Amino acid sequence: MSCEKFREQIPDCLAGRLESGAREQLIAHLELCSACRADMAEIGAVWRGLESLPVPEPDPAMRSRFLEVLEAYQAGMEQGRARQVVGGKTRWWMAGFWPAKAVWQTALALILLVAGGFGGHYLARPRTAGPEIAQLQSQVETLRQTVALSMLQDQSSSSRIRGVTFASQVQQPDSQIDQALLSALNHDANVNVRLRSVDALENLARRPDIQRALVDSLPLQDSPLVQVALIDVLAEVNDRGALPALRELAQDTKVDAAVRQRAGAAVKKLEELK
């Protein structure tokens, strides 16, 4: 059996729904396959987070609201599926967001399930659900952060890009998210992951500690695209502390000409600030 088939069995194993024979085969495979063990650990972390969530009490009116939503969904399906045309090819609108790996599909589905369950409970009791919706937001934030940190360690570059996207959606990122994004920016082998990390860190670039980290990252980059992206962020937030590094970059003849030009423009802009 292939690794992909074994990975598809991980959620059932964690839920206790896997037959004993299949479970023994999975365990035997995990002892030999480090990649599948990593997937097992990652989805297990999400699963343990779900175990700590309280179970909302159902409201009598919830069933009728659910049926209304279901009917509306079915009506929309009958009218046609939403499609998006990209480069002459038709794709499902979810194709760019939904991960290909079963382990991440399960993690995202669990987050949506929890959000939907608590959201329905909140709608059922709008006048008294203030603390509950705040608790929901906190728990979804925790799950989103857990998934983001796990995906950033994935071997697949596409999964790491999605991990950066999830990290950028955390409303109140802690030091773990900060360090994970900076690590991806400075050390990821894939230039697209590094570029996406710059985009995510731009949301935090008003903070002095992040500004210093972005300046320190400049000499570590070997991609002109990433260098230009960093320069633009530092110029956008008016970080005059970046002037020495930008001047050095603008004068370095070993650096790509476009990077030198962009650094020079950023220096001029920052020097004109009062």
ZITA-V754415 format. One record per pair of residues at least 4 apart in sequence whose C-alpha atoms are under 7 Angstrom apart, sorted by sequence separation. I is the first residue (numbers start at 1). J is the second residue. D is the distance in whole Angstrom. If there is no record, write none. Layout:
BEGIN
<<I | J | D> <I | J | D>>
END
This chain:
BEGIN
<<1 | 5 | 6> <2 | 6 | 7> <3 | 7 | 6> <4 | 8 | 6> <5 | 9 | 7> <6 | 10 | 7> <9 | 13 | 6> <10 | 14 | 6> <11 | 15 | 6> <12 | 16 | 6> <13 | 17 | 6> <18 | 22 | 6> <19 | 23 | 6> <20 | 24 | 6> <21 | 25 | 6> <22 | 26 | 6> <23 | 27 | 6> <24 | 28 | 6> <25 | 29 | 6> <26 | 30 | 6> <27 | 31 | 6> <28 | 32 | 7> <29 | 33 | 6> <30 | 34 | 7> <33 | 37 | 6> <34 | 38 | 6> <35 | 39 | 6> <36 | 40 | 6> <37 | 41 | 6> <38 | 42 | 6> <39 | 43 | 6> <40 | 44 | 6> <41 | 45 | 6> <42 | 46 | 7> <43 | 47 | 6> <44 | 48 | 6> <45 | 49 | 6> <46 | 50 | 6> <47 | 51 | 6> <48 | 52 | 7> <58 | 62 | 7> <61 | 65 | 7> <62 | 66 | 6> <63 | 67 | 6> <64 | 68 | 6> <65 | 69 | 6> <66 | 70 | 6> <67 | 71 | 6> <68 | 72 | 6> <69 | 73 | 6> <70 | 74 | 6> <71 | 75 | 6> <72 | 76 | 6> <73 | 77 | 6> <74 | 78 | 6> <75 | 79 | 6> <76 | 80 | 7> <77 | 81 | 6> <85 | 89 | 6> <86 | 90 | 6> <91 | 95 | 7> <94 | 98 | 6> <101 | 105 | 6> <102 | 106 | 6> <103 | 107 | 6> <104 | 108 | 6> <105 | 109 | 6> <106 | 110 | 6> <107 | 111 | 6> <108 | 112 | 6> <109 | 113 | 6> <110 | 114 | 6> <111 | 115 | 6> <112 | 116 | 6> <113 | 117 | 6> <114 | 118 | 6> <115 | 119 | 6> <116 | 120 | 6> <117 | 121 | 6> <118 | 122 | 6> <119 | 123 | 6> <120 | 124 | 6> <121 | 125 | 7> <122 | 126 | 6> <125 | 129 | 6> <129 | 133 | 6> <130 | 134 | 6> <131 | 135 | 6> <132 | 136 | 6> <133 | 137 | 6> <134 | 138 | 6> <135 | 139 | 6> <136 | 140 | 6> <137 | 141 | 6> <138 | 142 | 6> <139 | 143 | 6> <140 | 144 | 6> <141 | 145 | 6> <142 | 146 | 6> <143 | 147 | 6> <144 | 148 | 6> <145 | 149 | 6> <146 | 150 | 6> <147 | 151 | 6> <148 | 152 | 6> <149 | 153 | 7> <150 | 154 | 7> <156 | 160 | 6> <157 | 161 | 6> <158 | 162 | 6> <159 | 163 | 6> <160 | 164 | 6> <161 | 165 | 6> <162 | 166 | 6> <163 | 167 | 6> <164 | 168 | 6> <165 | 169 | 7> <166 | 170 | 7> <173 | 177 | 6> <174 | 178 | 6> <175 | 179 | 6> <176 | 180 | 6> <177 | 181 | 6> <178 | 182 | 6> <179 | 183 | 6> <180 | 184 | 6> <181 | 185 | 6> <182 | 186 | 6> <183 | 187 | 6> <184 | 188 | 5> <190 | 194 | 7> <191 | 195 | 6> <192 | 196 | 6> <193 | 197 | 6> <194 | 198 | 6> <195 | 199 | 7> <196 | 200 | 6> <197 | 201 | 6> <198 | 202 | 6> <201 | 205 | 6> <207 | 211 | 6> <208 | 212 | 6> <209 | 213 | 6> <210 | 214 | 6> <211 | 215 | 6> <212 | 216 | 6> <213 | 217 | 6> <214 | 218 | 7> <217 | 221 | 7> <223 | 227 | 6> <224 | 228 | 6> <225 | 229 | 6> <226 | 230 | 6> <227 | 231 | 6> <228 | 232 | 6> <229 | 233 | 6> <230 | 234 | 6> <231 | 235 | 6> <232 | 236 | 6> <233 | 237 | 6> <234 | 238 | 6> <235 | 239 | 6> <242 | 246 | 6> <243 | 247 | 6> <244 | 248 | 6> <245 | 249 | 6> <246 | 250 | 6> <247 | 251 | 6> <248 | 252 | 6> <255 | 259 | 7> <256 | 260 | 6> <257 | 261 | 6> <258 | 262 | 6> <259 | 263 | 6> <260 | 264 | 6> <261 | 265 | 6> <262 | 266 | 6> <263 | 267 | 6> <264 | 268 | 6> <265 | 269 | 6> <266 | 270 | 6> <267 | 271 | 6> <268 | 272 | 6> <269 | 273 | 7> <12 | 17 | 5> <13 | 18 | 5> <18 | 23 | 6> <85 | 90 | 5> <99 | 104 | 6> <154 | 159 | 6> <173 | 178 | 7> <188 | 193 | 7> <205 | 210 | 6> <221 | 226 | 7> <234 | 239 | 5> <255 | 260 | 7> <12 | 18 | 5> <30 | 36 | 6> <84 | 90 | 6> <85 | 91 | 6> <99 | 105 | 6> <154 | 160 | 6> <188 | 194 | 6> <204 | 210 | 7> <205 | 211 | 6> <221 | 227 | 6> <30 | 37 | 5> <83 | 90 | 7> <84 | 91 | 6> <98 | 105 | 7> <122 | 129 | 5> <153 | 160 | 7> <83 | 91 | 6> <84 | 92 | 6> <151 | 159 | 6> <152 | 160 | 4> <83 | 92 | 5> <84 | 93 | 6> <151 | 160 | 5> <184 | 193 | 7> <185 | 194 | 4> <218 | 227 | 6> <251 | 260 | 7> <13 | 23 | 7> <82 | 92 | 7> <83 | 93 | 6> <167 | 177 | 6> <184 | 194 | 6> <250 | 260 | 4> <82 | 93 | 7> <122 | 133 | 7> <152 | 163 | 5> <249 | 260 | 6> <250 | 261 | 7> <151 | 163 | 5> <152 | 164 | 7> <185 | 197 | 6> <184 | 197 | 7> <185 | 198 | 7> <250 | 263 | 5> <149 | 163 | 7> <249 | 263 | 6> <250 | 264 | 5> <148 | 163 | 4> <148 | 164 | 7> <181 | 197 | 6> <214 | 230 | 7> <164 | 181 | 7> <246 | 263 | 5> <247 | 264 | 7> <118 | 136 | 7> <148 | 166 | 5> <148 | 167 | 5> <6 | 26 | 6> <247 | 267 | 7> <246 | 267 | 6> <144 | 166 | 6> <145 | 167 | 6> <243 | 267 | 6> <115 | 140 | 7> <145 | 170 | 7> <144 | 170 | 7> <215 | 242 | 6> <7 | 36 | 7> <111 | 140 | 7> <141 | 170 | 6> <10 | 40 | 6> <215 | 245 | 7> <240 | 270 | 6> <149 | 180 | 7> <186 | 217 | 6> <195 | 226 | 6> <198 | 229 | 7> <202 | 233 | 6> <206 | 237 | 6> <228 | 259 | 6> <235 | 266 | 6> <111 | 143 | 7> <161 | 193 | 5> <164 | 196 | 7> <168 | 200 | 5> <194 | 226 | 7> <198 | 230 | 7> <205 | 237 | 7> <224 | 256 | 7> <227 | 259 | 7> <231 | 263 | 6> <238 | 270 | 6> <3 | 36 | 7> <157 | 190 | 7> <160 | 193 | 7> <164 | 197 | 6> <186 | 220 | 7> <228 | 262 | 7> <161 | 196 | 7> <224 | 259 | 6> <235 | 270 | 7> <157 | 193 | 7> <164 | 200 | 7> <62 | 120 | 7> <43 | 103 | 6> <46 | 107 | 7> <56 | 118 | 7> <59 | 121 | 7> <62 | 124 | 6> <58 | 121 | 7> <61 | 124 | 7> <39 | 103 | 7> <43 | 107 | 7> <56 | 121 | 7> <59 | 124 | 6> <8 | 102 | 6> <49 | 143 | 7> <7 | 103 | 7> <46 | 143 | 7> <46 | 146 | 7> <46 | 147 | 7> <42 | 150 | 6>>
END
